[in-house]
Amino acid sequence: MGLDDKIENKTQEAAGKAKQNVGEATDDKDLQAEGKGDQRSSNLKQAGEKIKDAFKK
């Protein structure tokens, strides 16, 4: 997993968490769901990169 990919995935995860928190604070269910989706997407990308790294070794 390249450093750029790690940074990008962590940034996406943090942005998703922020969206979720804003959605919870404003009672915006759509924004909450979008934030959770961003976090899931980021976590899946990170898992995929870890699997690729394991096969490279």
PDB file of N, CA, C and O in Angstrom:
ATOM      1  N   MET A   1       0.851  -1.163   0.000  1.00  0.00           N
ATOM      2  CA  MET A   1       0.000   0.000   0.000  1.00  0.00           C
ATOM      3  C   MET A   1       0.898   1.228   0.000  1.00  0.00           C
ATOM      4  O   MET A   1       1.716   1.411   0.902  1.00  0.00           O
ATOM      5  N   GLY A   2       0.742   2.058  -1.007  1.00  0.00           N
ATOM      6  CA  GLY A   2       1.555   3.249  -1.097  1.00  0.00           C
ATOM      7  C   GLY A   2       1.128   4.301  -0.091  1.00  0.00           C
ATOM      8  O   GLY A   2      -0.017   4.326   0.360  1.00  0.00           O
ATOM      9  N   LEU A   3       2.051   5.150   0.244  1.00  0.00           N
ATOM     10  CA  LEU A   3       1.777   6.205   1.215  1.00  0.00           C
ATOM     11  C   LEU A   3       0.659   7.116   0.725  1.00  0.00           C
ATOM     12  O   LEU A   3      -0.185   7.544   1.511  1.00  0.00           O
ATOM     13  N   ASP A   4       0.652   7.411  -0.566  1.00  0.00           N
ATOM     14  CA  ASP A   4      -0.404   8.258  -1.126  1.00  0.00           C
ATOM     15  C   ASP A   4      -1.772   7.624  -0.943  1.00  0.00           C
ATOM     16  O   ASP A   4      -2.736   8.309  -0.600  1.00  0.00           O
ATOM     17  N   ASP A   5      -1.863   6.308  -1.172  1.00  0.00           N
ATOM     18  CA  ASP A   5      -3.126   5.600  -0.999  1.00  0.00           C
ATOM     19  C   ASP A   5      -3.575   5.625   0.457  1.00  0.00           C
ATOM     20  O   ASP A   5      -4.756   5.820   0.745  1.00  0.00           O
ATOM     21  N   LYS A   6      -2.631   5.428   1.373  1.00  0.00           N
ATOM     22  CA  LYS A   6      -2.967   5.452   2.798  1.00  0.00           C
ATOM     23  C   LYS A   6      -3.523   6.810   3.196  1.00  0.00           C
ATOM     24  O   LYS A   6      -4.534   6.898   3.893  1.00  0.00           O
ATOM     25  N   ILE A   7      -2.860   7.861   2.751  1.00  0.00           N
ATOM     26  CA  ILE A   7      -3.299   9.210   3.089  1.00  0.00           C
ATOM     27  C   ILE A   7      -4.677   9.486   2.505  1.00  0.00           C
ATOM     28  O   ILE A   7      -5.553  10.023   3.183  1.00  0.00           O
ATOM     29  N   GLU A   8      -4.861   9.113   1.244  1.00  0.00           N
ATOM     30  CA  GLU A   8      -6.151   9.337   0.583  1.00  0.00           C
ATOM     31  C   GLU A   8      -7.274   8.586   1.295  1.00  0.00           C
ATOM     32  O   GLU A   8      -8.350   9.143   1.516  1.00  0.00           O
ATOM     33  N   ASN A   9      -7.030   7.331   1.653  1.00  0.00           N
ATOM     34  CA  ASN A   9      -8.056   6.535   2.329  1.00  0.00           C
ATOM     35  C   ASN A   9      -8.375   7.078   3.713  1.00  0.00           C
ATOM     36  O   ASN A   9      -9.541   7.124   4.107  1.00  0.00           O
ATOM     37  N   LYS A  10      -7.354   7.489   4.453  1.00  0.00           N
ATOM     38  CA  LYS A  10      -7.583   8.056   5.788  1.00  0.00           C
ATOM     39  C   LYS A  10      -8.327   9.386   5.692  1.00  0.00           C
ATOM     40  O   LYS A  10      -9.172   9.693   6.532  1.00  0.00           O
ATOM     41  N   THR A  11      -8.007  10.174   4.663  1.00  0.00           N
ATOM     42  CA  THR A  11      -8.704  11.444   4.465  1.00  0.00           C
ATOM     43  C   THR A  11     -10.169  11.199   4.160  1.00  0.00           C
ATOM     44  O   THR A  11     -11.042  11.889   4.687  1.00  0.00           O
ATOM     45  N   GLN A  12     -10.443  10.209   3.302  1.00  0.00           N
ATOM     46  CA  GLN A  12     -11.819   9.885   2.971  1.00  0.00           C
ATOM     47  C   GLN A  12     -12.567   9.377   4.211  1.00  0.00           C
ATOM     48  O   GLN A  12     -13.733   9.708   4.423  1.00  0.00           O
ATOM     49  N   GLU A  13     -11.885   8.577   5.017  1.00  0.00           N
ATOM     50  CA  GLU A  13     -12.499   8.060   6.236  1.00  0.00           C
ATOM     51  C   GLU A  13     -12.834   9.207   7.199  1.00  0.00           C
ATOM     52  O   GLU A  13     -13.920   9.239   7.779  1.00  0.00           O
ATOM     53  N   ALA A  14     -11.905  10.139   7.364  1.00  0.00           N
ATOM     54  CA  ALA A  14     -12.123  11.278   8.262  1.00  0.00           C
ATOM     55  C   ALA A  14     -13.251  12.180   7.751  1.00  0.00           C
ATOM     56  O   ALA A  14     -14.069  12.663   8.533  1.00  0.00           O
ATOM     57  N   ALA A  15     -13.287  12.400   6.447  1.00  0.00           N
ATOM     58  CA  ALA A  15     -14.352  13.218   5.870  1.00  0.00           C
ATOM     59  C   ALA A  15     -15.702  12.543   6.066  1.00  0.00           C
ATOM     60  O   ALA A  15     -16.699  13.207   6.350  1.00  0.00           O
ATOM     61  N   GLY A  16     -15.731  11.229   5.916  1.00  0.00           N
ATOM     62  CA  GLY A  16     -16.972  10.487   6.139  1.00  0.00           C
ATOM     63  C   GLY A  16     -17.442  10.594   7.575  1.00  0.00           C
ATOM     64  O   GLY A  16     -18.633  10.756   7.839  1.00  0.00           O
ATOM     65  N   LYS A  17     -16.501  10.503   8.502  1.00  0.00           N
ATOM     66  CA  LYS A  17     -16.844  10.627   9.919  1.00  0.00           C
ATOM     67  C   LYS A  17     -17.383  12.025  10.211  1.00  0.00           C
ATOM     68  O   LYS A  17     -18.345  12.182  10.963  1.00  0.00           O
ATOM     69  N   ALA A  18     -16.759  13.037   9.611  1.00  0.00           N
ATOM     70  CA  ALA A  18     -17.220  14.413   9.797  1.00  0.00           C
ATOM     71  C   ALA A  18     -18.638  14.586   9.255  1.00  0.00           C
ATOM     72  O   ALA A  18     -19.483  15.196   9.910  1.00  0.00           O
ATOM     73  N   LYS A  19     -18.900  14.050   8.063  1.00  0.00           N
ATOM     74  CA  LYS A  19     -20.241  14.126   7.483  1.00  0.00           C
ATOM     75  C   LYS A  19     -21.257  13.446   8.392  1.00  0.00           C
ATOM     76  O   LYS A  19     -22.350  13.965   8.622  1.00  0.00           O
ATOM     77  N   GLN A  20     -20.885  12.288   8.901  1.00  0.00           N
ATOM     78  CA  GLN A  20     -21.788  11.550   9.780  1.00  0.00           C
ATOM     79  C   GLN A  20     -22.095  12.371  11.028  1.00  0.00           C
ATOM     80  O   GLN A  20     -23.251  12.463  11.444  1.00  0.00           O
ATOM     81  N   ASN A  21     -21.068  12.966  11.625  1.00  0.00           N
ATOM     82  CA  ASN A  21     -21.263  13.765  12.833  1.00  0.00           C
ATOM     83  C   ASN A  21     -22.132  14.995  12.579  1.00  0.00           C
ATOM     84  O   ASN A  21     -22.999  15.325  13.389  1.00  0.00           O
ATOM     85  N   VAL A  22     -21.899  15.671  11.454  1.00  0.00           N
ATOM     86  CA  VAL A  22     -22.725  16.830  11.106  1.00  0.00           C
ATOM     87  C   VAL A  22     -24.163  16.384  10.871  1.00  0.00           C
ATOM     88  O   VAL A  22     -25.105  17.054  11.292  1.00  0.00           O
ATOM     89  N   GLY A  23     -24.324  15.255  10.200  1.00  0.00           N
ATOM     90  CA  GLY A  23     -25.666  14.721   9.964  1.00  0.00           C
ATOM     91  C   GLY A  23     -26.386  14.392  11.260  1.00  0.00           C
ATOM     92  O   GLY A  23     -27.586  14.633  11.387  1.00  0.00           O
ATOM     93  N   GLU A  24     -25.655  13.843  12.223  1.00  0.00           N
ATOM     94  CA  GLU A  24     -26.255  13.535  13.522  1.00  0.00           C
ATOM     95  C   GLU A  24     -26.626  14.819  14.260  1.00  0.00           C
ATOM     96  O   GLU A  24     -27.688  14.899  14.878  1.00  0.00           O
ATOM     97  N   ALA A  25     -25.755  15.818  14.195  1.00  0.00           N
ATOM     98  CA  ALA A  25     -26.001  17.075  14.900  1.00  0.00           C
ATOM     99  C   ALA A  25     -27.186  17.843  14.317  1.00  0.00           C
ATOM    100  O   ALA A  25     -27.914  18.522  15.041  1.00  0.00           O
ATOM    101  N   THR A  26     -27.369  17.728  13.001  1.00  0.00           N
ATOM    102  CA  THR A  26     -28.441  18.472  12.335  1.00  0.00           C
ATOM    103  C   THR A  26     -29.655  17.596  12.042  1.00  0.00           C
ATOM    104  O   THR A  26     -30.622  18.051  11.431  1.00  0.00           O
ATOM    105  N   ASP A  27     -29.604  16.357  12.472  1.00  0.00           N
ATOM    106  CA  ASP A  27     -30.677  15.381  12.238  1.00  0.00           C
ATOM    107  C   ASP A  27     -30.935  15.197  10.741  1.00  0.00           C
ATOM    108  O   ASP A  27     -32.080  15.066  10.309  1.00  0.00           O
ATOM    109  N   ASP A  28     -29.858  15.189   9.963  1.00  0.00           N
ATOM    110  CA  ASP A  28     -29.924  14.988   8.513  1.00  0.00           C
ATOM    111  C   ASP A  28     -29.544  13.538   8.217  1.00  0.00           C
ATOM    112  O   ASP A  28     -28.364  13.193   8.155  1.00  0.00           O
ATOM    113  N   LYS A  29     -30.550  12.705   8.038  1.00  0.00           N
ATOM    114  CA  LYS A  29     -30.326  11.271   7.833  1.00  0.00           C
ATOM    115  C   LYS A  29     -29.555  10.979   6.548  1.00  0.00           C
ATOM    116  O   LYS A  29     -28.752  10.047   6.501  1.00  0.00           O
ATOM    117  N   ASP A  30     -29.799  11.774   5.508  1.00  0.00           N
ATOM    118  CA  ASP A  30     -29.085  11.565   4.238  1.00  0.00           C
ATOM    119  C   ASP A  30     -27.586  11.826   4.400  1.00  0.00           C
ATOM    120  O   ASP A  30     -26.761  11.067   3.892  1.00  0.00           O
ATOM    121  N   LEU A  31     -27.246  12.882   5.097  1.00  0.00           N
ATOM    122  CA  LEU A  31     -25.835  13.207   5.317  1.00  0.00           C
ATOM    123  C   LEU A  31     -25.174  12.160   6.205  1.00  0.00           C
ATOM    124  O   LEU A  31     -24.016  11.799   5.991  1.00  0.00           O
ATOM    125  N   GLN A  32     -25.907  11.676   7.198  1.00  0.00           N
ATOM    126  CA  GLN A  32     -25.396  10.603   8.049  1.00  0.00           C
ATOM    127  C   GLN A  32     -25.075   9.372   7.206  1.00  0.00           C
ATOM    128  O   GLN A  32     -23.996   8.791   7.324  1.00  0.00           O
ATOM    129  N   ALA A  33     -26.009   8.986   6.367  1.00  0.00           N
ATOM    130  CA  ALA A  33     -25.833   7.805   5.527  1.00  0.00           C
ATOM    131  C   ALA A  33     -24.674   7.989   4.556  1.00  0.00           C
ATOM    132  O   ALA A  33     -23.903   7.059   4.322  1.00  0.00           O
ATOM    133  N   GLU A  34     -24.551   9.178   3.996  1.00  0.00           N
ATOM    134  CA  GLU A  34     -23.453   9.452   3.065  1.00  0.00           C
ATOM    135  C   GLU A  34     -22.109   9.334   3.789  1.00  0.00           C
ATOM    136  O   GLU A  34     -21.154   8.776   3.248  1.00  0.00           O
ATOM    137  N   GLY A  35     -22.042   9.857   5.002  1.00  0.00           N
ATOM    138  CA  GLY A  35     -20.818   9.766   5.787  1.00  0.00           C
ATOM    139  C   GLY A  35     -20.450   8.331   6.111  1.00  0.00           C
ATOM    140  O   GLY A  35     -19.286   7.943   6.016  1.00  0.00           O
ATOM    141  N   LYS A  36     -21.442   7.546   6.493  1.00  0.00           N
ATOM    142  CA  LYS A  36     -21.195   6.131   6.787  1.00  0.00           C
ATOM    143  C   LYS A  36     -20.731   5.402   5.528  1.00  0.00           C
ATOM    144  O   LYS A  36     -19.843   4.552   5.588  1.00  0.00           O
ATOM    145  N   GLY A  37     -21.329   5.736   4.400  1.00  0.00           N
ATOM    146  CA  GLY A  37     -20.932   5.127   3.128  1.00  0.00           C
ATOM    147  C   GLY A  37     -19.498   5.462   2.757  1.00  0.00           C
ATOM    148  O   GLY A  37     -18.758   4.603   2.277  1.00  0.00           O
ATOM    149  N   ASP A  38     -19.105   6.712   2.979  1.00  0.00           N
ATOM    150  CA  ASP A  38     -17.726   7.120   2.704  1.00  0.00           C
ATOM    151  C   ASP A  38     -16.751   6.336   3.576  1.00  0.00           C
ATOM    152  O   ASP A  38     -15.691   5.913   3.114  1.00  0.00           O
ATOM    153  N   GLN A  39     -17.119   6.147   4.835  1.00  0.00           N
ATOM    154  CA  GLN A  39     -16.251   5.408   5.747  1.00  0.00           C
ATOM    155  C   GLN A  39     -16.128   3.944   5.315  1.00  0.00           C
ATOM    156  O   GLN A  39     -15.034   3.381   5.313  1.00  0.00           O
ATOM    157  N   ARG A  40     -17.252   3.339   4.952  1.00  0.00           N
ATOM    158  CA  ARG A  40     -17.225   1.938   4.495  1.00  0.00           C
ATOM    159  C   ARG A  40     -16.366   1.787   3.251  1.00  0.00           C
ATOM    160  O   ARG A  40     -15.572   0.852   3.140  1.00  0.00           O
ATOM    161  N   SER A  41     -16.529   2.704   2.329  1.00  0.00           N
ATOM    162  CA  SER A  41     -15.747   2.668   1.087  1.00  0.00           C
ATOM    163  C   SER A  41     -14.256   2.751   1.387  1.00  0.00           C
ATOM    164  O   SER A  41     -13.452   2.008   0.825  1.00  0.00           O
ATOM    165  N   SER A  42     -13.907   3.652   2.268  1.00  0.00           N
ATOM    166  CA  SER A  42     -12.506   3.807   2.649  1.00  0.00           C
ATOM    167  C   SER A  42     -11.973   2.544   3.310  1.00  0.00           C
ATOM    168  O   SER A  42     -10.863   2.104   3.011  1.00  0.00           O
ATOM    169  N   ASN A  43     -12.753   1.965   4.196  1.00  0.00           N
ATOM    170  CA  ASN A  43     -12.316   0.748   4.885  1.00  0.00           C
ATOM    171  C   ASN A  43     -12.140  -0.412   3.913  1.00  0.00           C
ATOM    172  O   ASN A  43     -11.209  -1.204   4.059  1.00  0.00           O
ATOM    173  N   LEU A  44     -13.019  -0.522   2.926  1.00  0.00           N
ATOM    174  CA  LEU A  44     -12.883  -1.582   1.928  1.00  0.00           C
ATOM    175  C   LEU A  44     -11.625  -1.386   1.080  1.00  0.00           C
ATOM    176  O   LEU A  44     -10.926  -2.349   0.762  1.00  0.00           O
ATOM    177  N   LYS A  45     -11.346  -0.141   0.719  1.00  0.00           N
ATOM    178  CA  LYS A  45     -10.133   0.140  -0.050  1.00  0.00           C
ATOM    179  C   LYS A  45      -8.893  -0.231   0.752  1.00  0.00           C
ATOM    180  O   LYS A  45      -7.951  -0.818   0.220  1.00  0.00           O
ATOM    181  N   GLN A  46      -8.900   0.116   2.038  1.00  0.00           N
ATOM    182  CA  GLN A  46      -7.758  -0.202   2.891  1.00  0.00           C
ATOM    183  C   GLN A  46      -7.573  -1.711   3.005  1.00  0.00           C
ATOM    184  O   GLN A  46      -6.447  -2.206   2.960  1.00  0.00           O
ATOM    185  N   ALA A  47      -8.663  -2.435   3.150  1.00  0.00           N
ATOM    186  CA  ALA A  47      -8.586  -3.894   3.252  1.00  0.00           C
ATOM    187  C   ALA A  47      -8.047  -4.491   1.954  1.00  0.00           C
ATOM    188  O   ALA A  47      -7.216  -5.399   1.987  1.00  0.00           O
ATOM    189  N   GLY A  48      -8.509  -3.990   0.822  1.00  0.00           N
ATOM    190  CA  GLY A  48      -8.026  -4.472  -0.468  1.00  0.00           C
ATOM    191  C   GLY A  48      -6.539  -4.233  -0.643  1.00  0.00           C
ATOM    192  O   GLY A  48      -5.818  -5.096  -1.144  1.00  0.00           O
ATOM    193  N   GLU A  49      -6.081  -3.057  -0.228  1.00  0.00           N
ATOM    194  CA  GLU A  49      -4.658  -2.752  -0.327  1.00  0.00           C
ATOM    195  C   GLU A  49      -3.821  -3.664   0.580  1.00  0.00           C
ATOM    196  O   GLU A  49      -2.723  -4.078   0.210  1.00  0.00           O
ATOM    197  N   LYS A  50      -4.343  -3.968   1.752  1.00  0.00           N
ATOM    198  CA  LYS A  50      -3.626  -4.862   2.665  1.00  0.00           C
ATOM    199  C   LYS A  50      -3.511  -6.264   2.073  1.00  0.00           C
ATOM    200  O   LYS A  50      -2.477  -6.917   2.221  1.00  0.00           O
ATOM    201  N   ILE A  51      -4.555  -6.726   1.410  1.00  0.00           N
ATOM    202  CA  ILE A  51      -4.535  -8.038   0.771  1.00  0.00           C
ATOM    203  C   ILE A  51      -3.494  -8.044  -0.359  1.00  0.00           C
ATOM    204  O   ILE A  51      -2.718  -8.991  -0.484  1.00  0.00           O
ATOM    205  N   LYS A  52      -3.482  -6.985  -1.176  1.00  0.00           N
ATOM    206  CA  LYS A  52      -2.490  -6.905  -2.249  1.00  0.00           C
ATOM    207  C   LYS A  52      -1.075  -6.902  -1.677  1.00  0.00           C
ATOM    208  O   LYS A  52      -0.181  -7.553  -2.219  1.00  0.00           O
ATOM    209  N   ASP A  53      -0.874  -6.176  -0.590  1.00  0.00           N
ATOM    210  CA  ASP A  53       0.448  -6.133   0.038  1.00  0.00           C
ATOM    211  C   ASP A  53       0.865  -7.512   0.561  1.00  0.00           C
ATOM    212  O   ASP A  53       2.038  -7.877   0.477  1.00  0.00           O
ATOM    213  N   ALA A  54      -0.075  -8.266   1.092  1.00  0.00           N
ATOM    214  CA  ALA A  54       0.229  -9.589   1.625  1.00  0.00           C
ATOM    215  C   ALA A  54       0.696 -10.523   0.515  1.00  0.00           C
ATOM    216  O   ALA A  54       1.579 -11.352   0.736  1.00  0.00           O
ATOM    217  N   PHE A  55       0.114 -10.400  -0.677  1.00  0.00           N
ATOM    218  CA  PHE A  55       0.507 -11.272  -1.787  1.00  0.00           C
ATOM    219  C   PHE A  55       1.831 -10.853  -2.411  1.00  0.00           C
ATOM    220  O   PHE A  55       2.486 -11.658  -3.073  1.00  0.00           O
ATOM    221  N   LYS A  56       2.232  -9.600  -2.207  1.00  0.00           N
ATOM    222  CA  LYS A  56       3.505  -9.124  -2.750  1.00  0.00           C
ATOM    223  C   LYS A  56       4.684  -9.678  -1.970  1.00  0.00           C
ATOM    224  O   LYS A  56       5.793  -9.771  -2.498  1.00  0.00           O
ATOM    225  N   LYS A  57       4.454 -10.047  -0.721  1.00  0.00           N
ATOM    226  CA  LYS A  57       5.546 -10.523   0.139  1.00  0.00           C
ATOM    227  C   LYS A  57       5.899 -11.934  -0.096  1.00  0.00           C
ATOM    228  O   LYS A  57       6.799 -12.462   0.557  1.00  0.00           O
TER     229      LYS A  57
END
